[in-house]
Amino acid sequence: SLEWLIAARPELLIDLSPQAETSDSPSPDDALAFWSRWPSLPAVATGRVLALDATKISLPGPALDDALRALAVAVHG
């Protein structure tokens, strides 16, 4: 729930919401704009909100290694 997320105070948010998938490349600006409603979250305060394509990251299958690699690159650069 959103309440739990706010209480957890994450330092990194990975946004896999459908809004982030509306184009070929999810917009980090759109994700940050959405989460900016909660400026007390450390992830928002430091700009660590990542918008990723849920169809490439969260679906299990033969491309799981690609998904893990994409997630690692998104998080660690």
C-alpha angles and dihedrals in degrees: 000000000000090000091057091048092052091048091049091058096208120207091210130034122196108199113205095163121141090247088064091056100055093105136034090267121035113237116240088197092059092049093047090047090054095047093043087085085080103050092165090071109102091221091057094043091054096038093244096143112126123195111206134173106258092204089063099038111033105039116093117225145097092317093060092114090055090049092051091048092050091048092049092050092048093050101037104023 
